[in-house]
């Protein structure tokens, strides 16, 4: 009886999981299916399957949005931002954890408190400060801003993970003659791999798909990231849905390739993090 109950419960859970997966895949069906249709076919019936796999929309979208330049811009911004966030936030969190002082606790809670501040409330001051520091209309300025806005959550995650690392490992390294920098880079940082993978995933999803911050910072056409390039299919009087949907598919394809390529590393990082 118990085995039958267990089998029945397992079947129901699997069925629920399949239904839930189909539910979440419906938007992907609409985006992918309509990206092969003409504008008239989309207006006529958005739910129908495309009549043929016509890649005309994709070739036009690549030309109109200057996709390869936008892809390079997104790669530069995403990779540079992730590298800086991982380097600076891991070191900052390590220092905050290992420094036994009230000031460290206050600084940490200030970082945590900044996560509840809505981005929209600081947009105007951000533009003014960015203009004063000559950070506007440049990739390096955008990367610096992503470093600033991504530090709070990254430091919070690193902080909690580092507290679980035994300090005896660092003391043993110091006895062996390691400097404080060598202790961090040779002993502590390799142990941060699981949480680093998690942080890189979260920040990649956020930075790659972000529209609001690049729209405030970047002005020149050659500096546009993929979300900005896709947005210009929607004008004041025209909306090129067929090209925009093809542009959306082109924009999410690099992310899918990244996740499939790093699938084993992601699973290993999540598993190690849960064990930790």
Beta strands, then each sheet from edge to edge (+ up, - down):
end
